[in-house]
Amino acid sequence: NLNREHIHPDCRMHYIITNGGEAPNIVPDKAQVYYYLRHPNPTILKDLLKRTLAAAEGAAMGTGTTVKYSYVSGTYPVLRNDHLAYMAQRNFEKVGGVMLTDEEKAYVNELCRNAGEKGEVDFSKFEKVLPLKEYSIGGGGSDDTGDVSQVVPLCRVQTCVSPLTSHTWHFASISGTTIGTKAMLNAAKTIYLTFIELYKNPKELKKIREEWESVQGKDYKHQCLVGNEPPALEYFYNKAKKSQK
């Protein structure tokens, strides 16, 4: 919290206390906290990591304790490939947007009202395929496809499932309906058509590779962003088992 005034405004620090002790009136013998540190620029992210570790060391010194830490994972931002992206965009426009039935629209309207939205839903967000230049690439989503893009050319296809923000039960509810299925199929068709085009046109594949190498460099050797740990599959597997119980 003390670092907030001294870090880049696009930095994000999310955390939960995974072990805070057994009782309020007993000083715990140990405590544990789990952090996500995020920024689009790896250099700024590494500086944020140094600050976070320094804060942990400072807290340990102030309480007469010691601190240990480990890296769960560290992922790179997505490396753009415009040639591949525009090819996928052309195929996306052939497939078109997500067309909803009256029953599906009624369901979306009801969920939006439940979420506190006023007025009717703009369903053109579902039906229209946005031009690539109009699509914002500065979103705050996070996943591990950035690492994939560092070693092979990559692009992503995104379709509209909900006019509401993600990380809500409303969004999850819509995703689990026929609306989510339609959006998934649209993305799958777009990817399929793009693969076929690449298979039939090796020259296009070469251009995509050349663009990727011009940005990444022919002698590029991938290294983990932080640490050298294997994927945290066991961590997420254990979390899933606990949630099922």
Helices and strands as residue ranges (DSSP letters): G 4-6, E 12-19, E 32-38, H 42-63, H 82-95, H 102-114, H 124-127, G 132-134, H 145-151, H 169-175, H 178-200, H 202-216, H 233-244
